[in-house]
């Protein structure tokens, strides 16, 4: 049996001979993974989905009629020609959804009103309403938020919420009629 008495050309950083290259590569991999995690949530690189211009973080003054809460927005650089923006979470630079033009914002407001009626009228708990919304949109509950919806999904939420609300009202009306008749 041949015995190879070769020493590693790589410097050893441990008495057991673990090469420093492996530590270097592992550290580099960790650094790349941390950078990649940050890449997915970098609002400063956000672009307008309608015209492709960069989104700029600014005060909502001049866009909101009343900005007494000192809201900030990511606004398309081409505003007001391109009327696209998204509000940030209070006290942060994190967007509350995806950038939207006027038409999509109107649809999102309408979708929210129809959806909110389900739990505000007591037909569902708020938690159950969001579970219903996630099932309707076939997405995880963590992603089922009106601020992320497209025009198509908003229309679907409006239609289905209105239909569900009518069914709930009809069911409640039938229960009351049965109690009165009995």
SULURLIN-V539812 format. One record per pair of residues at least 24 apart in sequence whose ideal C-beta (glycine too) atoms are under 6 Angstrom apart, sorted by sequence separation. I is the first residue (numbers start at 1). J is the second residue. D is the distance in Angstrom with one decimal. If there is no record, write none. Layout:
i=(I | I)
j=(J | J)
d=(D | D)
This chain:
i=(53 | 136 | 53 | 51 | 46 | 48 | 51 | 50 | 50 | 112 | 111 | 48 | 57 | 108 | 115 | 111 | 107 | 114 | 123 | 108 | 111 | 115 | 104 | 107 | 111 | 114 | 110 | 114 | 117 | 43 | 49 | 97 | 98 | 50 | 96 | 97 | 43)
j=(77 | 160 | 78 | 78 | 74 | 76 | 82 | 82 | 84 | 146 | 146 | 84 | 93 | 146 | 157 | 154 | 151 | 158 | 168 | 154 | 157 | 161 | 151 | 154 | 158 | 161 | 158 | 162 | 165 | 93 | 99 | 147 | 148 | 101 | 147 | 148 | 95)
d=(4.2 | 5.6 | 4.9 | 5.6 | 5.8 | 4.1 | 4.7 | 5.8 | 5.4 | 4.8 | 5.3 | 5.0 | 5.9 | 5.3 | 5.7 | 4.3 | 5.7 | 5.0 | 4.1 | 5.7 | 4.3 | 4.9 | 5.7 | 3.9 | 5.2 | 3.8 | 5.7 | 5.5 | 5.5 | 5.8 | 5.8 | 2.4 | 5.6 | 5.7 | 5.1 | 5.2 | 5.7)
